[in-house]
Amino acid sequence: MKTLADYHSLTKQAVALIEDEKDLIANLSNLSALLNSSLDNINWVGFYLYKEQQLVLGPFQGNVACVRIELDKGVCGKAFSTNTTQRIADVHEFPGHIACDAASQSEIVVPINSQGKTIAVLDIDSPITERFNEIDEAGLIHFVEQVQDKLIF
């Protein structure tokens, strides 16, 4: 398990990786790759972007994923519509969970904001129940807070 110091180090790497690049897709691709190679016991990490009144699949690492998610649907939709991080210990107990990958057992979704609006979410799945704890949540919120202002949507 990661410590907050580990997450802060990971965040510094992420900022350095994207600070001189303006292309959103390139940056989100590298961020998903960085997270995928740095976090243990995950089976999917990526981004959903707000487009056309729904969340649309963006850059990710993992198995094939749901392409479009309606707002207020599933963990990603709830995180987006409420602008709150959702840390779900067992996705099968989450009302309205969207099962894009049957292997996923737990999930954390962090909203991404720009100019006062929620514009995307970072979604991470694990094949283990209760994979994400308070440290993961705090670390990933810090990660998003530091990179979101450097991303150009």
N, C-alpha and C positions, 0 to 999 in steps of 0.2 A: 504494500500500500504506500501511496505517496504521502509525503508530509507537505505542509504549506510551503516550506522552503523549496521543496522539489517543484511545486507548482509555480512559485515565483521565478525559479530558474528557467522553467519551461516557457513561461510568459516572456521573459527577456529574450529567449531564443526566437520566439514567435514574432515579437516586435522587430527584432533585427532582420528577420527573414522578409518581412513585408514593408518595412518603412520606406524603401526607395522604389517600390513598385506600385504603379497606379492601377494595374489591371485587376479587377475584382475576381475574375475566375481563376487567374493565376495565383492570387493570394489565398483564396479559399481552398484551392487545390493543395497548396503547400501546407496550409494550416491543418487540413484534414490528415495529410500524410505525417506531419509532425506529431499530432496527437495519437494517431494510429501506432506509430513506432514507439511512443513514449508511455502509453498506458497499458497496463496488464489486464488480462481477462476481459477484453472487449471484443465484440464481433462486428461492430459497425460504428463509424463516426463520420459525420458529415453535416451539411447545411441544407436547410430549406429556406427559400427566398420568397418574400411576399410579392406576388404578381397576379394580376387579374382576379383580385378578391379571394385568393387562396394561396396556400403554400406550395411552391414548386421545387422539386428536387434540384439541388445544386451539387457542387463538388463533394465527393465522399470517398471513403475507403470501406470496402466490404462487399457483401452480396448484393445482388440486384435489389432495388428498393421501390417503395411506392413512389410514383411520380408526382401525384397531386394529393394534397390533404386539405380538406375543407376546414375553414376556421371553426374553432370550438370542437373539432373532432380529434380524438386521440390525445396522446400526451403532447405532441408538437402543437396541435391546434390550441390546446388549453394554455400552454406556456405562451404562445403568441398572443392569444386574445386577452389574457389576463396580465401579460407582461411580467410574469413571475416564473422563477425557476421551478421546474417540476422534477423532483427526485422520487422515483417510483421503485420500491423494493421488489415488488412482484407485479409485473405488467398484467398478469391474468386477473388480478383483483382490481384493476383500474377500469372504471365504467367507460365503455366506448373505446377501449384500446384497439388500435389498428395493428393487426399482426402482419407486418411486411415480411418478417423472417420468423418462422416458428421456433427457431433456436433462441431467440431473445427472451430473457427472463426478467431483466431489470433495465431501467432506462433513466437517463438524466437529460433534460432539455433546458438550455439557457437562452433566453431571448437576447437578441442583438438590436441595439437602438442606434439611430442616427437622427440628429436634429430633433430630438424629443419624440420620435415615432419608432415603434417597433417595426423592423424591416426584414428580419430573418430570425432563425433559431439555429443554435448548435445542438445537434442531437447525437447522443452516444448510447449505444446498446451494449448489453453484456449477456452472455449465456448463463450467468450465475445470478441467482436471486440475491438481493441485498448487497450487490456489488459496490454501490456508491454510498459513501457516508458523508458526514458533515464536512470533513476536510476536502473531499472531492468537490462537494458543492461550493464551498468557499473558494477553493483553488480555481475551479472552472469559471465562477463568476468573475473573479479577479482577471483571469485570462481574457474573457470576453470584454470586460471593461477597458482593458489596456489596448486591445486590438481594434475594437469597434470604431474608434475615431480615426484610425489610420486606413480603414477600408472605404473605398469610394463606390457607393451604390448608385 
